[in-house]
């Protein structure tokens, strides 16, 4: 029984070593490097696109914030004007 289990484990190990060696060779091949380069270039393009979108959103948020502050300032001025006229009467 133990001999069969030993042989099975040895065969699995040897298969793993062969598969790993083939995998390393495949991963370091010229075609694989070309694929990695294209994937990296695509990721950089995607990053640039995302950064442009983030910049646009930040600019829009700054515009919205400035408009909101203007609205609040005008509202505060209007409330002050109403209070001033009520004090005079």
NURODREN-236224 format. One record per residue (C-alpha): residue in one letter; y, z, x. Coordinates in steps of 0.05 Angstrom, whole numbers, plus 5000, padded with zeros to 4 digits. Example, Ala and Ser with C-alpha at 12.3 -4.5 7.8 and 13.67 -1.06 7.14 Angstrom:
REM residues 2
+------+------+------+------+
: resn :   py :   pz :   px :
+------+------+------+------+
:    a : 4910 : 5156 : 5246 :
:    s : 4979 : 5143 : 5273 :
+------+------+------+------+
//
This chain:
REM residues 89
+------+------+------+------+
: resn :   py :   pz :   px :
+------+------+------+------+
:    x : 5000 : 5000 : 5000 :
:    x : 5050 : 5020 : 5053 :
:    x : 5034 : 4958 : 5094 :
:    x : 5051 : 4913 : 5035 :
:    x : 5117 : 4950 : 5024 :
:    x : 5133 : 4945 : 5099 :
:    x : 5119 : 4870 : 5099 :
:    x : 5161 : 4860 : 5037 :
:    x : 5220 : 4899 : 5068 :
:    x : 5213 : 4860 : 5133 :
:    x : 5213 : 4794 : 5096 :
:    x : 5274 : 4814 : 5056 :
:    x : 5310 : 4835 : 5120 :
:    x : 5292 : 4770 : 5155 :
:    x : 5315 : 4729 : 5095 :
:    x : 5380 : 4768 : 5094 :
:    x : 5392 : 4755 : 5168 :
:    x : 5379 : 4680 : 5159 :
:    x : 5422 : 4677 : 5097 :
:    x : 5477 : 4715 : 5133 :
:    x : 5474 : 4670 : 5193 :
:    x : 5479 : 4608 : 5149 :
:    x : 5536 : 4640 : 5111 :
:    x : 5575 : 4655 : 5174 :
:    x : 5565 : 4584 : 5198 :
:    x : 5587 : 4557 : 5131 :
:    x : 5648 : 4602 : 5128 :
:    x : 5671 : 4581 : 5198 :
:    x : 5660 : 4507 : 5188 :
:    x : 5717 : 4457 : 5191 :
:    x : 5712 : 4441 : 5117 :
:    x : 5715 : 4515 : 5100 :
:    x : 5777 : 4525 : 5143 :
:    x : 5809 : 4465 : 5109 :
:    x : 5794 : 4497 : 5041 :
:    x : 5822 : 4564 : 5064 :
:    x : 5886 : 4529 : 5088 :
:    x : 5895 : 4494 : 5021 :
:    x : 5882 : 4558 : 4983 :
:    x : 5933 : 4595 : 5026 :
:    x : 5984 : 4540 : 5016 :
:    x : 5974 : 4544 : 4940 :
:    x : 5982 : 4620 : 4942 :
:    x : 6047 : 4612 : 4981 :
:    x : 6073 : 4562 : 4930 :
:    x : 6054 : 4609 : 4874 :
:    x : 6089 : 4667 : 4909 :
:    x : 6152 : 4625 : 4915 :
:    x : 6150 : 4607 : 4842 :
:    x : 6140 : 4679 : 4822 :
:    x : 6198 : 4701 : 4866 :
:    x : 6244 : 4649 : 4834 :
:    x : 6224 : 4675 : 4765 :
:    x : 6237 : 4747 : 4787 :
:    x : 6305 : 4728 : 4814 :
:    x : 6323 : 4693 : 4748 :
:    x : 6300 : 4753 : 4708 :
:    x : 6341 : 4800 : 4752 :
:    x : 6403 : 4757 : 4744 :
:    x : 6394 : 4755 : 4669 :
:    x : 6384 : 4831 : 4667 :
:    x : 6448 : 4841 : 4707 :
:    x : 6486 : 4796 : 4658 :
:    x : 6458 : 4834 : 4599 :
:    x : 6476 : 4901 : 4630 :
:    x : 6548 : 4877 : 4644 :
:    x : 6555 : 4852 : 4572 :
:    x : 6528 : 4917 : 4545 :
:    x : 6578 : 4957 : 4586 :
:    x : 6634 : 4913 : 4561 :
:    x : 6612 : 4924 : 4489 :
:    x : 6610 : 4999 : 4499 :
:    x : 6678 : 5000 : 4533 :
:    x : 6709 : 4960 : 4475 :
:    x : 6676 : 5006 : 4425 :
:    x : 6702 : 5068 : 4462 :
:    x : 6772 : 5038 : 4462 :
:    x : 6767 : 5023 : 4387 :
:    x : 6744 : 5094 : 4373 :
:    x : 6801 : 5122 : 4415 :
:    x : 6851 : 5078 : 4378 :
:    x : 6825 : 5103 : 4311 :
:    x : 6830 : 5175 : 4334 :
:    x : 6901 : 5164 : 4359 :
:    x : 6923 : 5136 : 4293 :
:    x : 6891 : 5192 : 4254 :
:    x : 6926 : 5244 : 4299 :
:    x : 6994 : 5212 : 4284 :
:    x : 6988 : 5221 : 4209 :
+------+------+------+------+
//
